[in-house]
């Protein structure tokens, strides 16, 4: 069984992320979800809250044996991949725009550390969902309950109640 890394900010972890995780694990991989801070995004949930929500979701989905959750340290993703013995990075593609954004990073990761990127097309049921859009809709009072696993929805609601 090979180890792969599914990196992202996961702020919050959506049903699209969960689907991608399930599919990567179904390919026979040990999946490490690497939760990171993205300085170019306005965050809502802190890293530990995101990590806890994802861990709880995986336990509820009976995926905790095939998938683990870690915080991605600052630095290069390929260094983390080397540290955990990952052979590839998993990325979901919702559209051609995602590919245009992801392709240069995939090529750089391969150049720096011979780490391949495996692209999985997002299921059409989730292709309109992004964490940023979920945060925006939720912040404006919209219902996002059909876009998030329960623990992520609870974390998002708790964060909104505090602010």
C-alpha positions in Angstrom: 0.0 0.0 0.0 1.4 3.3 -1.0 1.1 6.5 1.0 -0.4 9.6 -0.7 -0.9 13.1 0.6 -4.1 15.1 0.1 -3.2 18.7 1.0 -5.4 21.6 1.5 -6.7 24.3 3.9 -10.0 22.5 4.3 -11.6 25.6 5.8 -14.1 23.9 6.1 -13.8 20.2 5.0 -16.6 19.8 2.5 -18.5 16.7 1.1 -16.4 17.2 -2.0 -13.2 16.7 0.1 -14.8 13.7 1.7 -15.6 12.2 -1.6 -12.1 12.8 -2.8 -10.7 11.2 0.3 -12.9 8.1 -0.1 -11.9 7.7 -3.7 -8.2 8.0 -3.0 -8.5 5.4 -0.2 -10.5 3.1 -2.5 -7.6 3.1 -4.9 -5.6 1.2 -2.2 -3.7 4.1 -0.8 -3.0 5.1 2.7 -4.1 8.7 2.6 -2.7 11.5 4.8 -4.9 14.6 4.8 -2.4 17.4 5.3 -4.3 20.4 6.8 -2.5 23.6 6.1 -2.7 27.4 6.6 -3.1 29.2 3.3 -1.8 32.8 3.8 -3.6 33.9 0.6 -7.0 33.0 2.1 -9.1 34.6 4.8 -9.5 31.7 7.3 -12.5 31.0 9.5 -11.6 27.9 11.4 -8.2 27.5 13.1 -6.0 24.5 12.2 -6.8 22.4 15.2 -10.6 22.9 14.8 -10.3 21.8 11.1 -8.2 18.8 12.0 -10.6 17.7 14.7 -13.6 18.1 12.5 -12.0 16.0 9.7 -10.8 13.4 12.2 -14.4 13.1 13.6 -15.8 12.8 10.1 -13.3 10.0 9.2 -14.3 8.1 12.3 -18.0 8.5 11.5 -17.4 7.3 8.0 -15.2 4.4 9.1 -12.2 5.7 7.2 -9.9 6.3 10.1 -7.9 3.1 9.4 -7.1 4.1 5.8 -6.8 7.8 6.3 -5.0 10.0 8.9 -5.0 13.7 9.5 -2.0 15.8 10.1 -1.1 19.4 10.2 1.1 20.4 7.4 4.1 22.2 8.7 5.2 25.4 7.0 7.5 24.8 4.2 7.5 22.7 1.0 4.8 20.1 0.5 7.5 17.8 -1.1 9.5 17.9 2.1 6.4 16.7 4.0 5.9 14.0 1.4 9.5 12.8 1.9 9.1 12.8 5.7 6.0 10.6 5.5 7.2 8.4 2.6 4.4 9.6 0.3 4.8 8.6 -3.4 2.2 11.1 -4.7 0.0 14.0 -4.0 -3.8 13.8 -4.7 -5.6 16.8 -6.0 -9.2 17.2 -7.1 -10.1 19.0 -10.3 -13.5 20.7 -10.5 -12.8 22.5 -13.9 -10.1 23.5 -16.4 -9.4 26.5 -14.1 -8.3 24.1 -11.4 -6.0 22.3 -13.8 -4.5 25.5 -14.9 -3.8 26.4 -11.3 -2.6 22.9 -10.2 -0.4 21.9 -13.2 2.6 24.2 -12.5 2.7 23.1 -8.9 2.5 19.5 -9.9 5.4 20.0 -12.3 7.4 21.8 -9.7 6.8 19.1 -7.1 8.0 16.5 -9.6 11.0 18.6 -10.4 12.0 19.2 -6.8 11.4 15.7 -5.3 10.2 13.3 -8.0 6.7 13.4 -6.3 3.9 12.8 -8.8 0.5 14.4 -8.6 -2.6 12.3 -9.2 -5.6 14.3 -10.4 -9.1 13.0 -9.7 -12.0 14.7 -11.4 -14.5 15.9 -8.8 -17.8 14.2 -8.8 -20.3 16.4 -10.6 -22.5 16.4 -7.5 -19.8 18.4 -5.7 -18.1 20.4 -8.5 -19.8 23.6 -7.6 -18.6 23.5 -4.0 -15.5 25.2 -2.7 -14.6 26.0 0.9 -14.4 29.7 0.1 -17.9 29.7 -1.4 -19.3 27.7 1.5 -17.9 30.2 4.0 -19.4 33.1 1.9 -22.8 31.5 1.7 -22.8 30.6 5.4 -21.6 34.1 6.4 -24.5 35.6 4.5 -27.0 33.4 6.3 -27.4 30.7 3.6 -27.9 27.0 4.3 -24.8 25.0 3.7 -25.8 21.8 5.5 -26.0 19.8 2.3 -22.4 20.7 1.5 -20.6 19.7 4.7 -20.2 16.7 6.9 -21.8 17.2 10.3 -18.5 18.0 12.2 -17.5 20.7 9.7 -21.0 22.2 9.9 -20.9 22.2 13.7 -17.4 23.9 13.7 -18.5 26.5 11.2 -21.6 27.3 13.2 -19.6 27.5 16.4 -17.1 29.9 14.8 -19.9 32.1 13.6 -21.5 32.2 17.1 -18.2 33.4 18.6 -17.6 36.2 16.0 
